[in-house]
Amino acid sequence: MGLFDFLGGNKDPQKNIDRIKRRLMDQYRQTHERYEAMDDLAKLGTPASLEAMLERFTLRVSGPTVDEEEKDYCYHQISKWGKVAEAPLRQFIATRDAVYFPLKALREIAGEDAAVEALLHAIEDCDPGYHEALERLREIVSNLRDFQHDRVRGALVGLLTSRSNEIRFYALDGLATYPGEQVAPHFAERMLDPDESMRVKSLAFELALEHQVPLGPWADALPAMIPPNYTLGDDGLLQRA
């Protein structure tokens, strides 16, 4: 440190942010030190300090309760920034993992449509053939399930053709939250597809039973595919055998 810095002169703002960020991202520090780091970054009030705060969502510290409480605090701090935080939040969601709390902040600041748009944009560059992209896509799809939105339903339907069994599994689970008559064709398609995995098919049958998805139009084709622990009633609904 030079004498001019020591006397409080023109310090490099980014160096100060980086110094605080190191405290924030040190999982071995006391939790109160990370809270103080979040407060210090919030006081700076710059886009760069906000970007540093967002990194806290990518860190996991020991103790799930402690980790969750710190992330929740970070989310509340970021939400106070209002519209100033919107662009950094969108950028983070588009490129990074751990989108749950940033998405929650964006939803609070800019509304549900903005949050949905950010998630759907994030899906575009996710290739489930690569492990890192699969992990990111899994989290995005998991967060999509929190929205009841026509565009989300369309995206989940599109993901039923993913080459990843796991993504199809999550997409089907998300579709189960929509009215049965809207998603019945997609459930039937998974059940009848000879190339579909048993894991996804098993989920399709169980969710169709739980959510009373009407399968009457496929009554002729389905009986040969229905596992022995289910039957298809005259009303087109699955029942326990």
Secondary structure as the mmCIF struct_conf table of DSSP 4:
data_model
#
loop_
_struct_conf.conf_type_id
_struct_conf.id
_struct_conf.beg_label_comp_id
_struct_conf.beg_label_asym_id
_struct_conf.beg_label_seq_id
_struct_conf.end_label_comp_id
_struct_conf.end_label_asym_id
_struct_conf.end_label_seq_id
HELX_RH_AL_P HELX_RH_AL_P1 LEU A 3 PHE A 6
TURN_TY1_P TURN_TY1_P1 LEU A 7 GLY A 8
HELX_RH_AL_P HELX_RH_AL_P2 PRO A 13 LEU A 24
TURN_TY1_P TURN_TY1_P2 MET A 25 MET A 25
TURN_TY1_P TURN_TY1_P3 GLN A 27 TYR A 28
BEND BEND1 ARG A 29 ARG A 29
HELX_RH_AL_P HELX_RH_AL_P3 THR A 31 LEU A 44
BEND BEND2 THR A 46 THR A 46
HELX_RH_AL_P HELX_RH_AL_P4 PRO A 47 LEU A 54
HELX_RH_3T_P HELX_RH_3T_P1 GLU A 55 THR A 58
BEND BEND3 SER A 62 GLY A 63
HELX_RH_AL_P HELX_RH_AL_P5 PRO A 64 SER A 79
TURN_TY1_P TURN_TY1_P4 LYS A 80 TRP A 81
HELX_RH_3T_P HELX_RH_3T_P2 GLY A 82 ALA A 85
HELX_RH_AL_P HELX_RH_AL_P6 GLU A 86 THR A 95
BEND BEND4 ASP A 97 ASP A 97
HELX_RH_AL_P HELX_RH_AL_P7 TYR A 100 ALA A 110
HELX_RH_AL_P HELX_RH_AL_P8 GLU A 112 ILE A 123
TURN_TY1_P TURN_TY1_P5 GLU A 124 ASP A 125
TURN_TY1_P TURN_TY1_P6 PRO A 128 GLY A 129
BEND BEND5 TYR A 130 TYR A 130
HELX_RH_AL_P HELX_RH_AL_P9 HIS A 131 LEU A 144
TURN_TY1_P TURN_TY1_P7 ARG A 145 ASP A 146
HELX_RH_AL_P HELX_RH_AL_P10 ASP A 150 LEU A 159
TURN_TY1_P TURN_TY1_P8 LEU A 160 THR A 161
BEND BEND6 ARG A 163 ARG A 163
HELX_RH_AL_P HELX_RH_AL_P11 ASN A 165 LEU A 175
TURN_TY1_P TURN_TY1_P9 ALA A 176 THR A 177
BEND BEND7 TYR A 178 TYR A 178
HELX_RH_AL_P HELX_RH_AL_P12 GLY A 180 LEU A 192
TURN_TY1_P TURN_TY1_P10 PRO A 194 ASP A 195
BEND BEND8 GLU A 196 GLU A 196
HELX_RH_AL_P HELX_RH_AL_P13 MET A 198 GLU A 210
TURN_TY1_P TURN_TY1_P11 HIS A 211 GLN A 212
HELX_RH_3T_P HELX_RH_3T_P3 GLY A 216 TRP A 218
TURN_TY1_P TURN_TY1_P12 ALA A 219 ALA A 221
HELX_RH_3T_P HELX_RH_3T_P4 LEU A 222 ALA A 224
TURN_TY1_P TURN_TY1_P13 MET A 225 MET A 225
BEND BEND9 ILE A 226 ILE A 226
TURN_TY1_P TURN_TY1_P14 PRO A 228 ASN A 229
STRN STRN1 TYR A 230 LEU A 232
TURN_TY1_P TURN_TY1_P15 ASP A 234 ASP A 235
BEND BEND10 GLY A 236 GLY A 236
STRN STRN2 LEU A 238 ARG A 240
#
